[in-house]
Amino acid sequence: MAAALVLMIGLVLDGGLTLSARERALGEAQEAARAGAQAVNLAVYRQNGDLVLNPAQAAADADTYLAGIGATGTATATGGLVTVTVTIVQPMQLLSAAGLHAVTVHATATAVPVRGINGPIP
């Protein structure tokens, strides 16, 4: 009975830690995508007002943001969209005694450049 109780507590504790890691990964991915979406081609914008991403700079800016916060992930930019995927390996506290030592969570977020605060809400 005690083993079953410890296992249930482990599920609750480690499950909460896993959900927290997932939320953290999503937040980091969203922020990195926003950082990359700021890499607008200024020459095109000044010429005709169109928001066109510089894809290489957008991916590099997102990667720089991830490195700055110590996150592991990948960033790509194509067309007008920046996509970032963050991976976090969450160690288990109690379930490691049952053989589950870590859980890997992934989160993906995208961002597009918008003009001002009146742009479309994704």
Steps between C-alpha positions, in 0.01 A plus 500: 500500500784739582665435162176583320467821700858605418435423132185716502689785667774458240246524219359820643837662575681396185193558285483856631869550431451371146207736438705787639790413268259494205368846587855631544600357161199661336575839656864482390398399147250787476751758618770373263255507209407859585869593515550353155190670357663837561756436222314699238667592172526875559578587137173344381306653791633849429436466129137386503397432862485121465613288796730240347720285719869455444486120553867445583504786751166392652624146565830633636320743734276224632801271552684782679203549731490128580874495570465806722248330728678165489224318313540217251308537178491567129377798303399528137365790301324465169297763323349718767495241779750417774462154658685399815501160671637471854593172668528450876606178674320490835655265757256302712512533876310198631425299187872448442474231769255319269736525201376823337798732535405789271233623261575707191248770414483706182313820423469686172397860444477728200503876454451743214610861480221751560487875484421667833253369753209491257626201302311171482492290815624148425 
